[in-house]
Amino acid sequence: MDSQAVESALNDFTTFAEELPRDVGRTIFEMAAEAGDGPVCALVSKQTRTWVEPIIYRRVVFYNANTVKLLYRTIFDPASSKNVEYIASHVRILVLDFLITGAKETPTLLNCCRGVEILAFQDDINTNGQGSELVRWAYAVQIKTSPLTTCIDLAPKRLSIHLTHIPNDHFSTHPIFQQVTHLEIARVYRGGWLFDTLSHLKQLTHISLHCDVDLSEQGQLTNLVKQTGASCCRDLRVIVVWTHKSFSEWRDSQHGLSDIRAIQSGDVASRAVVAYKGPAKEGEKFVEFGMIARDYNGTFYDWSGHSTGKDFWMEAEQQIKERRR
């Protein structure tokens, strides 16, 4: 659509908006903004911009370094109404691509979002699963450059991070964990020191672990579930362990699907389920096996609040509830 067509469409939409009763118009535009059309709605008129901007800024996603720089300029532009106080009071969901956390503006922006309730670092936003090698390389410098080491004012209730975001000796004492009820940790291998710190997270009720599993060794997944359950506080209700191995890799391995079956049946822990993240076609096979499955963008949609149905936490809760019947 060319610029004249866009301008004509906006003019028609503006006339339509002005003829609506005020309360009806506001409801329609707010619903459209919730569905993701907020930026378009903001162009209709000053009034609609006033209605939808709080919704637009409720959920902020940093897809790349350019989006980081754009918000940074917006906040610190003297002429902007979207200053630090506005961001602090409006941003509730903040999702960042793992590979841009090293941008120099990121720590400042994180500290500006001190009212955030959901904070997630996702490593597959731009890569569709192809960035794992780059992510592994980034781990070598992540602790030194992690923006979270300087963010002491954030107190999210839901948090998704990599182990490398916080140095081991600060994991349980860092302020960012004190109010967390839902915690997701990526790239977990065996757990190690992690289990010694989980007991300090007193508000924790849900935990999600993305596991690097060696299929030649039986019991890795079940042991991870057992150790997690034993290490967390008594209020823990849900454990989700993720595998990124394909269905055929599990099926054809020496021990087959025994670990998955044991967890899914509730024999290992009544509050634990197994989930799969990877290509959608592989996910269909795991769903038939009774598991939660997400493609590479699926967990991003869950964390950013864009899920069209239940997020993976809700699916896990439902599976655990049905198991107890």
N, C-alpha and C positions, 0 to 999 in steps of 0.2 A: 504494500500500500504506500503511495507516494505522500509527500508532505501535505499537498492540497486535500487529498482524500482524508487524511488523518484530521486535519483542521476542520473539514466539513462534518466529519463524524462527531468530533468533540462539540461543535456548535449545536448539532442536533441533540446531543446528549445533555448539554447544558440547558437548552430550552425545556426538555423533558423534565430535568431535575427541578427547575424553577416552578413548574406547574404542579409538582407533587405537594401534598400536605407536608409540613416540616418534619413531623415525627415519622411519617411513613418514609420520606426520602432519606432521613438519617438511618433508619433501620436497614433500608435497601443497600445503601453505600457501605455501612459497617459490615453487613453480611458479605458484600463483594470483596471488601478489604480482607476479611477473615479467610476468604477463599483464595487469596493471593493476588487480587487485582487492585490492591491499595494504591500503587504508584499511578495507575491510569485514572483511578477515581480522584486522586489529588489534583489532577490537571483540569477537572471540570469547572471548579470555581473555588474561591477562597473559603466559602462555607464548607464545601465537601472536604477540602484539604484539612480544615480544622477538625472535622469528624474522623477522618481516616488516619491522620498522622500518628495518633497514639497507638493505633493498631499496627501500622507499618513498623514502628520502632519497638513494639513489644517483642518481636522476633528479629534478631540480627544474625545474618549468616555471612561469614567471611570466606568466599570461594577462592580468592586469590589475593595477591599483594595489593592489587589495584583497589579492591573493595576496602581493604584496611586503610589505605591512604585517603580514600574518599571520605570515610567517616571521620578520620582524624582531622582533615581540613574543615569538614562541616562543624565539628565541635569547637575548634579553636579559631574559626573565622570570627572576628569581632562583630561582624554584622549578622551573624547567624543566631536564630532563636533556639537552636538545638545545642545548647551549651552543656557543660558537665552536669549541672543540676538536672536538666531535662533528661539526659541519657540515664542518669542514676535512678530517676524516678519512673522511667518508662520501660527500659530494656529488662525483660524477664527471661528470655531464652536467647542464649548466645552459642553459636556453633562455629567452630573454626576448622579449617583444613590443617591437619597436623604439620604439613610441610611449609606453612607460612608463619608458624609461631615464632620464627626467628626474625621476622620483620621488626625493625627498630621501633615502630609505632605501637606494636602489639601490647607490651606491658602497660603503657600509658592508657590505652583503650580499655584493657581489662580492668584497671583500677577505676576508670570512669563508670564501668558497669557494675557498681557495687551493690545494686539491688537485684542482680541476676539470680534467678531461682533454678534454672537449668543451664549448665555449662558443659559443653561437649567438644572434645577434640577428635575429629574423625579423619582417618587416613585414606579413605577411598572416595572422597567427594569428587575429585577431578580425574582419578586414574582408572575407574571402573575395574579395580582389582589389579591393575598393572603396575602399581607404584611400590610394591612390597620391597624390591631391592633398594630403591631410593630411600624408603623409610628406614630400612636396616642401616644404611649408610648414615642417615641423619642421626640415629641413636648415638653415634660416636661423639657428637657434639651437643646433644640435646640437653644434658644436665647443666652444662655451662651456659647455654643460651635460653633455657626454659623461662618463659615469662612468669610462670607461676611462683618462682622462687621469691619474687618481690611483691607478689599480690597478697597482702595481708588483710585486706578489707572485704574480700569476697567470702560469702557464706552460702553457697548454693545448697539446695536440697537434693538435687540430682546432678551427678558429676560423672563424666566419661573421660578417662585419661589413659596415658601410657605410663608404665612404671618409671620411665626415664624422665617424666616431668618433674618429679620430686626426688631429691636425693634420699637414699635409704634411711639415713639417720633423722630425717625430718618428716617422714611419711605420716607417722601417727600424731605428730605434734603440730603440724602445719595448720594454721587457722582455717584453711579452706575446707577441711574435713569435718569440722566440729558439728555442723548441722546436716550433714549428708545422710539421707535415708536410702537413696538409690545410687549405688556405685558400680561403674563399669570400668574394668581394667583390661587393656589390650596387650597382646603379645606376652602372655604368661607362660612360663616354662617351669613346671614342677613347683613353683611358688616360692621356695626358699624363705628368705627373710620376711616375705609378705605376710605369712601366717602369724608371725610374732607381733604384728602391728594391728591386725584386724580387730582384736579384742578391745582396742582403745577407741574404736569408733562406736560410741554408745548409742547413736541415733539410727544406726544401720538396720534396715529391715529387708533390703533387696540387694543382691550382689550378682554381677554378670562378669564372667571371665572368658576372654578369648584365648584359646590354648594352642600352643605349638606341641602337637602330640606325636610321639614316635610310635608308630603302629607296630613295630617289632617287639615292643614291650607291653605286655598285658597289664591292665590295671592302672595305667597312668590317669585316665579320666576319672575312674571311680575313686582313686586315692586323692585326687584333687578335690573332689566333692566332699569326701570324708574330712580332709584336713580343713577345708573351708568351713564346714559346719561346726567342727570342734573349736575353731579359732574365733568365730564371730560371737557377738553377744547373743543372749538368749532370745531377743526379740526378732532375730532373723527369720523371715518367712519364706523367702524365695532365693534359690541359687540357680542361675542359668550358666551352664558351661557350653561354650561355642567351639565347634570344630570347623576348620576350613578345608579339611580333607574331603575328597569326593566320595560318593557312595560306593563306587567300585573299589576305591582304595581300601575302604573299611571292609567291604564284603570279601575282597580277595586277600586280605592280610592274614597272617598266621592265626590270629585269634578271632577273626571275623568281627561280627557286630556284638560280641558278648558284653563289652563295656557299656555300649549304648542301651542294650536290652536291660541290663541290670539297673541302670539309672532310670530309664523310662518306666520301668515297672514299679519303682519306689522302693526296691529292695536295698539300695545303697543309702538313700535318705528320702524321707517322705516329701521334703520340700525342694527337691532338685529336679531339673529337667535338662535335656540336651537340646541344643539348637545348632543350626548350620548356616554359615554365611558363604556365599559363592555364587556361581552362575545359576540362573533361574532354572534351567533344565535339570541340573543336579538337585536343586532344592525341591523340585516336584517329587523326586524319589524319596527324599527324607520325610516330606509331608505325608506320603503314603505309609511311611513307617511310624507315623504319629508324632513327628517332631516339628518344632518351630523352624521355619526357614526364611531367610532373607537374601536377596541378591545384594550386589555391592552398594547400591544406593538405599537399600531397605532400612538399615539401622540409622542412616542419616535422616531419613524421613521420620523414623520413630523419635529420634532425639530432638529434631527441629519442630515437632508438632504437626508435620504434614501427612501423617499416616491417614489413609482413607478408611481404615477400620481400627481394630485394636492394635496397640503397640505391643512389642514383644513382652514387656512386663505383664500386661493384662492377659496375654495368651498363656504365659507361664502360670499366673495365678489361677486361671481357669483349668489348666491341666492338673494342677495340684489339688484343686477343689474336687474335680471329677474323680480323681484317683482315690479320694477318701470316702466316696459314697459307697 
